[in-house]
Each structure stands twice: as C-alpha cells, then as structure tokens.
C-alpha cells in the first residue's frame, strides 16, 4: 500500500506515474491471454466502494450471478453513510443485502474507509460507484494495491485525473473498465466497421442527445432522510478534504444525496448523461480525444439551489476532420436523432437498441436541397443481436477479462479518458466563456485561437486531402470532390492576364 497521509489532488496524481495512454478499445471477441490466468471456476471476490443507487443495480446483478452458481462473490462494502432500509442504500443495508456479517467475520470488510478494503488480500476487484470526485483516487489506489477495477462513469472528475488513471492502467497492468452500459451494445462496433470500410465516405459529424424532464428538478428524486446527518455520515471522508478532493464546507443533506447538482462533486448532465452518449458515439466514429471544444447552455428553469445548468450543448472538433454535437435539457424529453453523417451516407440509429440502425445513402446531385428535404428515411437496416441486460453484459465481459488478464475491456481507460476530457472541456468552456484546445499527445489544455480555422483554410487553398478516422482502410472512398469543367476558369488575374488562357 502507498502512503495514505495527507496529499492534495495534484500531489496524488503526480505520484501516479508518467506513462502515457492505455490500450485502444477493441470489440468483445476472444481474449488474448496476457499474464497469469485465473481458472474458469476460481471465485472472483468483489468489494463495493460506494453503495448508493447505481451500486444497488450492480448488487442485484452480481447477487443473481452468485445465485446462479457463477464463481463470483461480494465480500466487502464501503460507504460513508450508515444507510437505512427505507432509502435502501448505504453501508449496513448493503452489507445485509450481500449477506455479510457486520458484527462477526466480515466486520473488517464493512467500513467507511475504502483503504481498509484495499488492504484485504483476498479481494480481487472493486466496483467504484462513489460521487465522481472520488473516482480517480480510488481507481489508482486500488490498482496500485493489485485490484482490478470496474469504475462507474464518468471515469473521473477532471481531465488530468483521467490521464493519470489511464497511465496507472498501463503501468500496473490491472484490468480496468468504465461502466458505460451502452458499450455492451454491438451496434457501435458494427457501425465502426462500416465507417472505416468507407460505407458512408469521409466522416463529417456525429450527433447525439440525452433529454429528460422532471416536475421537481433533475436528480432531486434521490431522497433525503433525517438520519442523513453528521452522526451517520462521515462527511469529511465524503468530501475527501484530506486528499484535496473537495473544499471544506458544512454538512448538507442535498449535497450528500443529490451531489450531481453541484460542481464540487460532479458535472451535472455533462458528466452524468453526456458521457453515456458520447462514449459510444466516438467509439463508432473512430475518434478519441478532441482538438477543439466549446460548451454552451445555462440554468434557465431549475432554480432550486443547484450549480449545474439545465440546458447544455457541447461541440467538439477533431483533427480527423469531423465534429461531434451533443445536446440536452433537463426540462423537455424530446430527443435529437442519433446519427453519424458521412459525405456519401448517413448512419441513423433507432431509438431502441433492438431496432438496430440504418445506413442511408446520400444523393449527390450537384444542386442544393431545401431544408427538411432529406429526413434520412429508408436505407439498409442492420439489427445485431443485443445482450439481455447491458450492465450484466459489462460484468460478464469484465470478469472474463479478469480471468484472461486481458485489459481490452468493453470500455477501456483510453475511451473513458476521451469521453470525460471532451465533456469536461465543455464544462470549462461554459463556465469560463472560452473555447479550448487539447493537445492529444500531452493532454495539455489551452485557450483556442484563430489557428483552427486558419489551418483548415490553408489546406483548402493548397488543394489538400482530408484526414481520416482511426482504422480507416478505404483509401479515398467518399473523400474527394469532383469539379465542374468551368472550375478551370478560376484563379487570380495577374497583370491583367486571364489564368484560364495559360
């Protein structure tokens, strides 16, 4: 175990090492065997760090797998709140649900201090389902203690934390996955195969959304109870002040139970919802870290003491020569269609995974169409077989990766790093009123300037060719313009001479 003395956020991240990157995402096919392999019938012991609402769904799935005689067990629980049976979450409720003995043999594995969990040599893996500001520290500490990690989305609270987690994965060689349920949906990898094969030509734009509505404000449906108080909640540990994770502040039930509404602990719809959609969209498109990001939005209706906006849009541009648009409001639930637009075709994802997606060809007729003329109708339909439960599919794949020591999970660290970096830059842009650049090689973030537009203009003037997404194998398919014969007449007149007469 590392020194658990007081350390600031920057300090613990810098101590995590400097090895860049993590393995690229791959599909859910056969695992290459890497390192020591755990026997197929050898039990994998899991502990849960953070036993709130989302963790209860994980407990349901894992307990069902255990009941089915699968070799998996829940052997430890950490949470800062005692919990109760009415709210159905918290430390002792969750321990009881897992069949753990809080007064006897399991008392050392039922704790409000996650470090005691990591000291247990018989724990193979941890589920991290805490508020976002704890994800990075717990993930890195767990991997350094030799534990594999299933971390709920978003991977981290900040961009720098995400890079350090990715570095820790590569350095420790522990199995790590981010719990983005939609990455278990085979549509995104199938779409990526079509894209990189040139099916829709040069990729131009991906579009997605996550709209919701609520009569009482988003995330206020997480209940508060009188027994959430300083006697039952380790507030200092929740804040993480000894580790520089959040500032000191008075205990507040809403900030504890509805933490997604406050910047110190999460990022509202940016990190809680956008990450869901963005992760699978960039997986399909074949891009990862953006080059330029701008965020917009505001707090236009939910005036209930929250920090985070109820309307937001992020636009991310990529060196590969394409763009992602993601938008949402928490006050209307009519969605934008989820699409990936290419020069020669469009991939239209249906609203329900079971309905698959369609590939609709573009009609390049050489004249402008009026607005609304093309609604993306028709096309060739694809309906890959879906898993019964997406979260269970993530767990089954993660556990198989633990056994084979394959680090290429369904949502590996590099994909999680890319998703949180993009939405976090959107948060910074919204809050600071600036556009930002990101250096993909160093992770450095800087304020945007006119160079983005200037470089694309320069390429056009030099008659350059498009960049392509990762894995592109279609040559110049759908990536070059034709030219009308009369275009030969263009050019600057110098000394009164017609350039077309040369």
N, C-alpha and C positions, 0 to 999 in steps of 0.2 A: 504493500500500500504506500501511496505517496504521503508526504507531509500534509496533514489536514489543518494546519494552522491558518490564521487569517491571511487572506490573499485577495487582491482586487481582481475584477473581471479581466483587465488587461494582463495582470500577472499570471493568472492561471492559464490563460490562452497562450501566452508566450512560452510557458513551460511545457506546452503540449507537443512541441517539436516543429520542424520546418520542412517536412517532406510534403511536396505539393500533390494535390489531386487524389483521386481514387479511381478504381476500375470503372470503365464505361458500362452503361446499362446493357443488359442482354435479355433475350427472351427466356421464357420459362421452359427451356428444353433440358435435356440431360445435363447433369452436373459434371464438370471436370473434377477429378479428385485432387484436392490440394491439402497437403499436410496430414496430420493424424485424423483418421476417420472414426466416428463413433458408430458402434454396432447398431444395426437396424432395430433391435429390441432393447437397447440400452436406454434407460429412462433419462429424459432431459428435465432437470429441475429448474423451475422458473420462479422468480420473485417479481413482485409488482411494486414499482415506485410511483406512488400517486394513485389513489383508489377512488377517483371521482366518477362522474357519469360515463365518460367514454371507457374508462377502465372496467366498468361493470359489464359492458358488452364483451370485452376481451375475456373477462372471467367466465361469462356464460359459455363462450365458445371453447375455452380451454377445459372447463369442467365437463362439458359434453364430450370432448375428445378423451378425457380421462375415463369417463363413464363407459366409453366405447372400447376400453381396454387398450387405448393407444399409449405408447410409452412416454407420457408427459405428466408432470406433476406440478402443482402450485405449492411452494414450500416457504414463502416469505411475503410479508406485506409491510410497506412503509407508507405512512400518510401523516400529515401534521395535525389532523383533526381526529378526535376520538370517534366521531360518527354517531349515527343512530339508525334505528330500524325504520323510522318514518321516511326520512330522506333517502334511505337505502344506499348509503355510501359512507366512506370514512374507514378508519383503521380497524376498529373492533367488529363492525358489521362485516367488513370484507374478510377479515380473518375467520370469522364464524362461517361465512359462506364457503370458504375454502376448506373448512374442516380443520382449521388449525387450533391448537390448544394454547390460549393466551396465558394461562396460569401454569402450564406444565412444560412439556418437552419443546414446545415451539416458541416460548416467550422471548428468546433471543433473536427470533426472526420476525417478530411483530413489534415494530419500532417507529418512532418519529424521526429517527436519524438514519438516512439512507446508507451512511458509511458502515453501520453495523451489518447491514445486509451484505455489502460488498466484502466484508471480512469473512463471510461464510464460504468455506472451500467447496461445499457440496452444492452450491448454486451455480448452474451452468450459464444461465441467461437472465436478463432483466427486461421487463416491459416498463418503459418510461412514459407515464401518462400524467405528468405534472403540468402546471402552467408553463408557458413557453420559455420564460426567463431561466428556468432550471434545466432545460433540455441539454444544452451543451456541456455544462459541468458534470452532470450525472452521466452523460454518454461517455465522455472522455475518462472520467474516474472509473466507470465500470469496465471499459475496455482495458485500461491500464491494470485493473485488478483481474484480468483474464476472463471477463464475462462477455458473452455475445449480447447484442443489444437490438431490441425492437423498440424504436422511438416513435411515438405518435407525431403526426405532422403538427406544425411545421418542424423541420429538423432542429432549428434553433431560433433564437430571438433576434440575432444580428447577423450580418454578412460575415464579419470576421470570425465569429463563433462557428459558423457553418464551414468555413475553410479549415479551421482547426480540427473540427470533427472529422472531415474528410481526410486530413493528414493523419489523424490518430488511427483511422481505419486501416490505412495503408501501412502505418508503422507497426501497429500491434497485430495485424492480420486477423483481427476478430471479425466475426460475421455481424454485419450491421444492416438494418433496413429501416426505412421510414414508412410509417403506417398510412400511406395514401391508398385508400381502398380501390380506387379506380385503376390502379396499375395492375390489378388482377384481371382486368377486362382485356381480352385478347384483341379487341378492335384496334387499339392504338399501335401495337406492334405490327399487325397486318397492314394498317394504313401506312406505316413507315416503310414497309417492304415495297408497297406500290409507289410511294413517293420517290424513294431512292432508285427505283427502276424506271423513273421518268413518266409514270402513268398520268400525272397532271402537269408535266412540264416544270419549269422553274417555280419553286415555291415562293409565293408573294406574301401571303398573310394567313395567320391563324386567328380565329375569333372564338371567344367563349364568354360565359357569364355565370353568375350564381345569385339569382334574385330571390329574395324572401320578403315576407310581410309578417307583422305581429301587432296585435292590439295594444300590447303593453311594453314594447321595446325589445329589440333583439337581445338574446341572452339573459333577459330578466326572468325567463321561465325556469332558471336554476334557482330552487327555493332557498330562502334564508330561514334559519330557525334560531330560537332564543338560546339553545345550547351551543351555538357557534359563538364562542366568547373567549377571552384571553386565558381562561382556565382550561378549556378543552382544545384550543388551537395553539400550536407552537408558532406564534406569529413571527418571531424573529427568524425561525427556520423557513417559514413560508416566504418571507421577504428575501432571505439569503443575504442579509446585510453583512455578515461576517465574511462573505465571499465577494462582496462588491456587486451583487446581482441586482439589487434594488435599494433605493434610499430608505432611511428610517421614516416611519410615518405611524400615526395612531392606528390601532386596530379598527377595522371597518368590515362589517359582515359582507357588504356588497363587493368590496374589493377582494375579499377572500373567495366568495362563492361565485361571483359574476365577474371574474378577473379579466375576461375577454374584452370588457368595455374600457379598459384602462391601459395606457401606453406602457406603464412600468412593467407590465406582466405579459402583454400580448400585443396584437396589432389589429384587433377588430376583424372586419371582413377580409382585409388584405391577407393576413396570415392564417386566419381560421377557415376561410372559404376559398379565396383565390388560389391558395396552394393546391387545393383539391383539383381544380380545373386546369391550372397552368401546368402542373406536373405531367399529366397525361397528354396535354396538347403539345408540349415541347418534345416529349418522348416520340410522339407520332411524327412531328415535323422534322426531327433530326437536328435540333439546335439545343444548346445548353445555356451558357452564360450570355447575357445580352451585352451590347456595346453602349447603347444609349437608352435611358428610361426617363419617362415623365409621368407624374401622377396628378390626377385632378379629383375634385369632389368637394364635399362639405358636409356639415351637420345641419340638415335642413328641416328636420321634424322631431327627431328623438331627443328632445331637451329634458333629459332626466338625470343629469349629473355625469353622464359618460364623457370620455375623451374622444373616442374614435368616431369617424364620420358614418353617416347613414347612406351616403351616396359616394361612390368612388369609381374611377376608371384609371387603368394603367395602360400605357402604350410603350412597348419595348421594341427596339430596333436591333437587328443582328448583323454582324459582319458578313454573314452568309447571304445578305441581300434580301431580307424578309422582315416581317413585322408581326408582333402579337398584340392583339387588343383584348383586354379583359375588363368587364364592367359589371356593376351590381348596385342595387339599392336594397336596403333592409325594409323598405316601405311599399313595395309592389313586387309581386312574384311572377310577372310575365317575363319569360326568358328571351334573350337573344339566341338565335340559332347557333349551334356549334358547327363551324365549318373550317376547312383549310382550303384556301384558294391558290391555285397554280395558274400559269399562263394558258395552259391548254385544257384544264379541267378543274373541277371542284369536288372535294370530299365533303359530303353532307352527313353528319352524324345524327341519327334519330334520337328522340328524347329518351327512350328506354334502351338500355344495352341489348336486350333480347331482340330488338328490331334492327340491330346492325347499323350499317351505313351504306350510302350510295355514292358512286363515282359518276359525276355528270360532266359530259364533255362540253367545252366552250365552243361556240360558233364564231370563228374568226372571219367575219365577213367584210371587214375593212371600212365599216361605217359605224358611227356611234348609235347605241341603242338608247331609247328614252328610259328614265328612271322607272324601276319596277318591271321592266320588260322580261328580265330573267329571274325567276323565282327559284331556280335550282331544282326544277321538277324532273321526274324521270330518272334516267341513268341506270347503271348496272348495280344491283344490290348484293351486299355481302353480309352474311349473318353467322359469324364464328360462334361456336358453342361457348356459352357463358358458364362460369362456376356457379354452384348453388348459392353460396354466400361469399361475397367478396372478402370480408375480413377473415373468414375461415380459410379461404384460398391463400391469403397472405401468410397466415400462420403455418399452413401446411408446407408452403414453399420455404419459408424461413427455417422451419425445423429440419427440412431436408437439406438445406444449406448448412446448418449446424452439423449435421451428420457427415456430410461430404467435405466440410471445410471450404465450401465454395462461397466466395464473397460477392458473387454477382447475383444479388437478390433482386426481387421484382422492382424495388425502389431503392437502389444503392445510394451511397453518400454523394456521389457526383451529381446525381439527379436532384437529390434533396438540396444540395448546395445551390444549384442553378435556380431552383424554384424560389427558395427563400431570398436569394440575392435579388431576383427580379422584383418580387413584391415589396421587399424591404426598401429598395431604391424608390419604388413608387410611394411608399410612406414618407421617406425623406423628401422627395420632390413635393408632395402635397404639403408637408409641414413647413418646409423651408422656402417654398415658392421658386424652386430652381429645377432645371433638368440636370441629369447626371450621366457621366461616362463611367464605364467599368473596364479595367484592363483585365482581360481574360487570363493572361499569363501570371500576373502578380496579385490579382484581386484588389488592386488599388482603385479607389473611387475618387473621381474629381468632378468639378463642375463642367458642364457641357459648354462648348463654344461653337463657332461657325464652321469648324473643320469638318464636322459630319456632313453637312450639306455640300461644302466645297469639294470634298473628296469624291462624292458621287457625281457632281457636275464635271469634275476633271476627267473621270472615267468616261463619261458620255462624250465629252469633247474629243477624247482620244480614240473613240470608237472601240472601247474595251468590251470584255465579255463578262457575264455575271459570275459571281461566286456561287457555290452550291453548298447544300446542307451536308452534314457528315454522312458518309456511306454512299454518296451519290455515285451511281455506276451507269448513267445513261448518256454520257458524253454531252453533246449539245442539244439533245432532245428537248424540244419545247422551251428553248432558252435563248434563241436568236430571233431577231426581227428580219422580216423581208424588207424590200424597198420598192416603192413605186418607181417606174422608169424616169419620171420627171424629177426625182430627187437628185439626179445627176446635175441638175441646174443650180443646185445650192452652192454657196461658197462666197467668200468676201471678194468684192471687186477691188483690185489694187491698181492704182494709176489708171483708173477708168477702164480696165480690161475685164471682160466678162470671163469668169472662171470656167464656164461651160464651153468656151471656144478653144480651150487648151487641148 
